[in-house]
Amino acid sequence: MSVLIAGGGIGGLATALSLHAAGVGTAVVESAREIRPLGVGINLLPHAVRELTELGLGDELAAIGVATAENVYCDRFGKRIFTEPRGLAQGYRWPQYSVHRGELQRLLLAAVRERLGADAVRTGARVVGFDDPGQRDSVRVHILDRATGTVEETAARALIGADGLHSAVRAALHPQDGPLLWSGIRMWRGTTPAEPFLTGRSMVIVHDGDAELVAYPIGGGRVNWVCQVRMSEPGPLTGEAAWNRAGRLADVLPYFEDWRLGWLDVPGLLTGGAEILEYPMVDREPLPWWGSGRVTLLGDAAHPMYPVGANGASQAVVDARVLARELARTDDVPTALAHYETERREATAAVVRANRAMNRAGARTPEELARVTDTYRDTTGGDVRTLNARASLSCR
């Protein structure tokens, strides 16, 4: 009997690979009928790159990603305020990679199908509920076949809700959870064919009033960009603020059309994007508990966070490795899941809170930026010496 993972995103696929490496049988169900390389850029921090490298994916990551060397903070005229080395340049034993989210997902999917079998990921199927009556050996999982509309029931050794921000597994476990919480910031994201800037492996963060730009190369002659504009005070996500949609250049360009960095054409970057996505910046309050019995949560389903610390996908990868280690240590699944939650719940809650603090920070002097970035790194488990010295999460 296999562990069943709801969700074939980065967290779900990393979990499948981690469980397989630990000798734990697993299967994945994914709502999308076809997993395609969609999306924009993300960052994998050294703590996640370490785990994926230990899963044997180091060369593949290097082939699709750009090893980020520095974060450059500057004003809208290109004046440099603060520079922070990143990845190997910061002293980590593992790089930080900037990658296209869809290409990373495709890499993980190919590895899952190669190692677990071609049918290890079932698409067009969504977990819509479960019954965990306290039986010793299984949880009964209800799966909707999107093609036929039928709901079937299957037994699983455990159910892992890695089904993202709008998780059905989380909703079943926490029906009183409430709406997503909006920071008051809207985000426009895109990728544009463009040459890398500065070192060629630089990420730039530009702040001016209520507007901010983050841009970095992701390989393939592309630069990923994120524009953030504060639109209102924080509050529940409702009405017109609600979730993602196709973005319009006319909505975002006016905030950035007079930005002149010199070494990066900001208006040209935004204008040259083939597709613009628009999102509200959201998270949720950390949960007092994740799961129960043979059911738990992972990644965005467990701890959605503001995308300001480049930590969302990275924390999901670490979740996956800890979960696999605990399930491999004992046949007592509820105990293993409880140990996993004990190790990861408060650690990720600290990241959620740190991302909020980072988003609120008004730091703009070099000293303030150094303090904020150092505090963030220490709070979120990214201390260089600690990571370099930590024992492997692998159970073999």
Secondary structure, DSSP 4 states (H G I P E B T S, - for coil): --EEEE--SHHHHHHHHHHHHTT--EEEEESSSS----S-EEEE-HHHHHHHHHTT-HHHHHHHSEE--EEEEE-TT--EEEEEE-GGGGT-SS--EEEEHHHHHHHHHHHHHHHH-TTSEEESEEEEEEE----SS-EEEEEEETTT--EEEEEESEEEE---TT-HHHHHH-TT----EEEEEEEEEEEEE----TTTTEEEEEEETTEEEEEEEEETTEEEEEEEEE-S--EE--GGG-S-EE--HHHHGGGTTT---SSS-HHHHHHT-S--EEEEEEE-PPPS---BTTEEE-GGGT----TTSS-HHHHHHHHHHHHHHHHHH-S-HHHHHHHHHHHHHHHHHHHHHHHHHHHH----SHHHHHHHHHHHHHHTT--HHHHHHSPPS---
